[in-house]
Amino acid sequence: MRKFLLATLLFIFSLAGARIAVAQDISSCVYYFYGEGCPHCANVKPVLESLEQKYPDLNIQRFEVWYNREDAARFQEVSTAYNVPEPWGVPVVFIGEKYLSGDTLIIGGLESEILANPDAACPSAEAEGTLAAPALLTVIGAALVDSINPCAIAVLLILLSAFLIGSGSKKRALLAGLAFTLSIYLAYFLFGLGLFSAIQVSGWADLISRLVGVLAIVIGLLNIKDYFWYRGGGFAMEIPRSWRHTLKDIIYRATSPLGAFLVGFVVVFFELPCTGGPYFFVLGLLAKSLTLAGAVPYLLLYNVFFVLPLLLILGLVFWGYSTVGKAAEWKDRNTRILHLIAGLVLTVLGLAVALRLV
């Protein structure tokens, strides 16, 4: 009898020790996304608290996505990385390489997933701060389309002409052109940051990301129209003619590289009607899956490609491979072709977004 009691006590202690060992070995990291006031999330709350008591080393990180913008952005990133079908809803947990969505699945299956992944690292948004290759190519393609817009090229040529006539110095014209290009780069970058933030703060990032495909198609077709029917309908995808005299007056007031730099910030507002379309398209695409910090590298890259033709023209003029007059003639001669190229590329990009290919 004593041996039986001893064996029973040893068995009980061994089970208790095993449970303690298991509890100590569970160090999984779980991401839990919820909304304040969500009734289904309220059902999950006591289950999570019970699991935390049962497994002291369990790391459940909670993110409120209805009122906290940063947590909402993280939710987008993680959901995108885990290929969670849209529309995304709460409550949802991520552990290891799996996710459980809805209170029923979480309550019934989370502990099993924790035991199956006792030392799972915190879920990693593999797409955080990055875009898939097709999307990255879309950003670059849109930037190149934006860069060949006759508007930006025409403004730079006016500036170079003003400096060459005023000073007769190629070096001074080069410095003015570089200062102007730098200001265009910075102005577009800052404008992009502001608009990106506005899109995310509005809470309409997902809706806008769906609409940008339609926007790209419309702008693309209008550019194609300018190839076959230039200024047809009384307008072209360029700076309105009524603005051009004022724009020239502003440019001609720049008498130094510093003046050219300051003029660049003003010129941006004249250029946006004809160059802003591709940029808004990209911002809508980025806002769907990236935070502001994650989008910054792509905005920097976009604007490098945007100003690339301006730098090329500066180099050709400065080193004597071309003149401002010849560059202007080339631009005027090929304006329709530039519109056609931009139109075709934007239409294709818009269709790709509309069909969820990027």
C-alpha positions in Angstrom: 0.0 0.0 0.0 2.8 2.4 0.9 4.5 1.6 -2.4 1.3 2.3 -4.2 0.9 5.7 -2.5 4.5 6.6 -3.1 4.2 5.7 -6.7 1.0 7.8 -7.0 2.7 10.8 -5.3 5.7 10.5 -7.6 3.4 10.3 -10.6 1.5 13.4 -9.5 4.7 15.3 -8.8 6.2 14.3 -12.2 3.0 15.6 -14.0 3.2 18.9 -12.0 6.9 19.1 -12.9 6.2 18.4 -16.5 3.6 21.1 -16.6 6.0 23.6 -15.0 8.7 22.6 -17.4 6.3 23.0 -20.4 5.2 26.4 -19.0 8.8 27.5 -18.7 9.6 26.2 -22.2 6.8 28.2 -23.9 8.3 31.5 -24.9 6.4 32.1 -28.2 5.8 35.6 -29.4 2.2 36.3 -30.5 0.9 39.4 -32.2 -2.7 40.1 -31.3 -4.6 42.8 -33.3 -7.9 44.1 -32.0 -10.3 47.0 -32.0 -11.4 49.0 -28.9 -15.1 48.2 -28.5 -15.1 45.2 -30.7 -17.4 42.5 -29.1 -15.5 39.6 -30.8 -12.2 41.0 -29.4 -13.8 41.1 -26.0 -14.5 37.4 -26.2 -10.8 36.7 -26.9 -9.5 38.9 -24.1 -10.0 36.4 -21.2 -8.5 33.6 -23.2 -5.3 35.5 -23.8 -5.1 36.4 -20.1 -5.6 32.8 -19.1 -2.8 31.7 -21.5 -0.5 34.3 -20.1 -1.1 33.0 -16.6 -0.6 29.4 -17.8 2.6 30.1 -19.7 4.4 32.9 -17.8 7.1 33.3 -20.6 4.5 33.6 -23.3 4.9 37.0 -25.1 1.6 38.3 -26.4 1.9 41.7 -27.9 -1.3 43.7 -28.3 -2.0 46.2 -31.1 -5.2 48.4 -31.2 -5.9 49.1 -34.9 -9.1 51.3 -34.8 -7.8 54.3 -33.1 -4.0 53.9 -33.2 -2.5 54.8 -36.5 0.9 53.1 -35.9 -0.7 49.9 -34.9 -3.0 50.0 -37.9 0.0 50.5 -40.2 1.7 47.5 -38.5 -1.5 45.5 -39.0 -1.4 46.3 -42.7 2.3 45.3 -43.0 1.9 42.0 -41.2 -1.3 41.1 -43.0 0.3 41.8 -46.3 3.3 39.7 -45.4 1.1 36.8 -44.4 -1.0 37.1 -47.5 -4.2 37.6 -45.4 -7.2 38.0 -47.8 -8.8 41.4 -47.8 -10.9 42.9 -46.2 -8.8 42.6 -43.1 -10.7 42.3 -39.8 -10.2 41.9 -36.1 -9.6 40.0 -33.9 -6.6 38.2 -35.4 -3.5 36.7 -34.0 -0.2 35.9 -35.8 2.2 33.2 -34.4 5.1 31.6 -36.3 4.0 31.3 -39.9 0.3 31.1 -39.2 -2.6 33.4 -38.3 -6.0 32.8 -36.7 -8.8 35.2 -37.6 -12.0 35.6 -35.6 -12.8 34.9 -32.0 -14.0 31.3 -32.7 -10.7 30.2 -34.3 -8.6 32.1 -31.8 -10.4 30.7 -28.7 -10.4 27.1 -30.1 -7.0 27.0 -31.7 -4.5 29.5 -30.3 -3.2 27.2 -27.5 -2.5 24.4 -29.9 -0.5 26.7 -32.1 1.4 28.0 -29.1 2.3 24.4 -28.1 3.2 23.6 -31.7 5.5 26.7 -31.8 6.9 26.9 -28.3 9.7 29.3 -29.1 8.3 31.1 -32.2 9.9 34.5 -32.8 7.8 37.6 -33.1 6.0 37.6 -36.5 8.1 39.4 -39.1 6.5 41.6 -41.7 8.7 40.4 -44.5 7.3 43.1 -46.6 7.9 45.8 -44.0 9.7 48.7 -45.7 9.9 46.8 -48.9 7.7 46.1 -51.9 7.6 43.1 -54.1 9.7 43.3 -57.3 6.7 44.0 -59.6 5.5 46.8 -57.4 9.1 48.3 -57.2 9.2 48.2 -61.0 5.9 50.0 -61.1 7.3 52.8 -58.9 10.3 53.2 -61.2 8.2 53.0 -64.3 5.8 55.7 -63.1 8.8 57.9 -62.1 10.3 57.5 -65.6 6.9 58.4 -67.2 6.8 61.5 -65.0 10.3 62.4 -65.9 9.8 62.6 -69.6 6.8 65.0 -69.2 7.5 68.0 -71.4 6.5 70.3 -68.5 9.6 69.8 -66.4 11.9 69.8 -69.3 10.5 73.0 -70.7 10.9 74.8 -67.4 14.5 73.8 -67.1 15.3 74.9 -70.6 13.7 78.3 -69.9 15.9 78.6 -66.8 19.1 77.6 -68.7 18.3 80.0 -71.5 17.8 82.9 -69.0 21.1 82.3 -67.3 23.1 81.8 -70.5 21.6 85.0 -72.0 22.1 87.0 -68.7 25.6 85.9 -67.9 27.0 84.1 -70.9 28.6 81.6 -68.5 28.1 77.9 -68.9 29.4 77.3 -65.4 26.9 79.7 -63.9 24.1 78.2 -65.9 25.2 74.7 -64.7 25.1 75.8 -61.1 21.7 77.4 -61.5 20.4 74.3 -63.2 21.7 72.0 -60.5 20.3 74.2 -57.8 16.9 74.3 -59.6 17.0 70.5 -60.0 17.8 70.0 -56.4 14.9 72.2 -55.3 12.5 70.3 -57.6 13.7 67.1 -56.1 13.3 68.3 -52.5 9.9 70.0 -53.2 8.5 66.8 -54.8 9.8 64.6 -52.0 8.3 66.8 -49.3 5.1 67.1 -51.2 5.0 63.3 -51.4 5.6 62.9 -47.7 2.8 65.3 -46.9 0.3 63.7 -49.3 1.3 60.1 -48.2 0.7 61.1 -44.5 -2.7 62.7 -45.5 -3.8 59.5 -47.2 -2.9 57.4 -44.2 -4.4 59.8 -41.7 -7.6 59.9 -43.7 -8.1 56.2 -43.2 -8.9 55.8 -46.9 -5.5 54.2 -47.9 -7.2 51.0 -49.1 -9.9 52.8 -51.1 -7.3 55.1 -52.7 -5.1 52.2 -53.5 -8.0 50.7 -55.5 -8.8 54.0 -57.2 -5.2 54.8 -58.4 -5.4 52.2 -61.1 -8.4 53.9 -62.6 -6.6 57.3 -62.2 -3.6 56.0 -64.1 -5.7 54.6 -66.9 -7.6 58.0 -67.2 -4.3 60.0 -67.3 -2.8 57.5 -69.7 -5.7 57.8 -72.1 -5.5 61.6 -71.9 -1.8 61.5 -72.8 -2.5 59.1 -75.7 -5.2 61.6 -76.8 -2.5 64.3 -77.0 -0.5 62.1 -79.4 -3.4 61.7 -81.9 -5.3 65.0 -81.1 -2.9 67.4 -79.5 -4.7 70.0 -77.4 -7.9 68.3 -78.5 -10.8 69.3 -76.3 -9.1 72.6 -75.5 -6.4 71.2 -73.2 -3.2 69.1 -73.1 -1.5 67.2 -70.2 0.9 70.1 -69.8 1.2 73.4 -68.0 -1.9 75.5 -69.1 -0.8 78.2 -71.6 -2.5 80.9 -69.5 0.1 80.2 -66.7 3.2 80.2 -68.9 3.7 83.9 -69.0 3.6 84.2 -65.2 5.9 81.2 -64.9 8.5 82.8 -67.3 8.4 86.0 -65.3 9.2 84.1 -62.1 12.0 82.1 -63.7 13.6 85.3 -65.2 13.8 86.9 -61.8 16.3 84.2 -60.7 19.6 85.9 -61.1 21.8 83.5 -59.0 22.0 79.8 -58.2 20.3 80.6 -54.9 17.5 82.3 -56.7 17.2 79.3 -59.1 16.9 77.1 -56.0 14.1 79.2 -54.5 12.3 79.4 -57.9 12.2 75.6 -58.1 9.9 75.4 -55.1 7.5 77.9 -56.7 7.6 76.1 -60.1 6.5 72.9 -58.6 3.0 74.3 -58.1 2.8 75.2 -61.8 4.0 71.7 -62.8 1.8 69.6 -60.5 -1.3 69.7 -62.8 0.7 67.9 -65.6 3.2 65.9 -63.5 1.3 65.1 -60.4 -0.8 62.2 -61.8 1.9 59.5 -61.8 3.2 60.7 -58.4 -0.3 60.4 -56.8 -0.6 57.0 -58.4 2.6 55.8 -56.7 1.6 57.4 -53.4 -1.7 55.5 -53.4 0.1 52.3 -54.2 2.6 52.8 -51.4 0.0 53.8 -48.8 -1.7 50.5 -49.0 1.1 48.4 -47.5 3.8 50.7 -46.1 4.2 53.0 -43.1 5.7 56.5 -43.7 9.1 55.3 -42.6 8.9 52.4 -45.1 7.7 54.6 -47.9 10.5 57.2 -47.6 13.2 55.1 -49.5 10.7 54.7 -52.4 9.9 58.4 -52.5 13.6 59.2 -52.6 14.1 56.6 -55.4 11.1 57.9 -57.3 12.4 61.5 -57.4 15.9 60.4 -58.5 14.3 59.0 -61.6 12.0 62.0 -61.9 15.0 64.5 -62.1 17.2 62.2 -64.2 16.4 63.7 -67.6 17.0 67.2 -66.2 20.5 66.1 -65.0 21.1 64.5 -68.5 20.1 67.8 -70.3 22.4 69.8 -67.9 25.3 67.5 -68.7 24.8 67.6 -72.5 24.6 71.4 -72.5 27.5 72.0 -70.2 29.9 69.6 -72.0 28.9 71.0 -75.4 27.1 67.9 -76.8 24.0 70.0 -77.2 22.6 73.6 -76.8 19.6 74.9 -75.1 18.1 75.7 -78.5 18.7 72.2 -79.9 17.3 70.6 -76.7 14.2 72.8 -77.0 13.8 71.9 -80.7 14.1 68.2 -79.8 11.5 68.6 -77.0 9.0 70.4 -79.4 9.6 67.9 -82.1 9.0 64.9 -79.9 6.3 66.3 -77.5 3.6 64.1 -79.0 5.8 60.9 -78.9 6.6 61.7 -75.2 2.9 61.9 -74.5 2.3 58.6 -76.3 5.0 56.8 -74.3 3.7 58.2 -71.1 0.1 57.3 -72.0 0.9 53.7 -72.9 3.0 53.1 -69.8 0.5 54.6 -67.4 -2.4 52.7 -69.0 -0.6 49.4 -68.6 0.4 50.2 -65.0 -3.2 51.2 -64.3 -4.6 48.0 -65.7 -2.0 46.0 -63.7 -3.1 47.6 -60.5 -6.8 47.2 -61.3 -6.2 43.5 -62.0 -4.2 43.2 -58.8 -1.1 42.2 -60.7 1.0 44.6 -58.5 
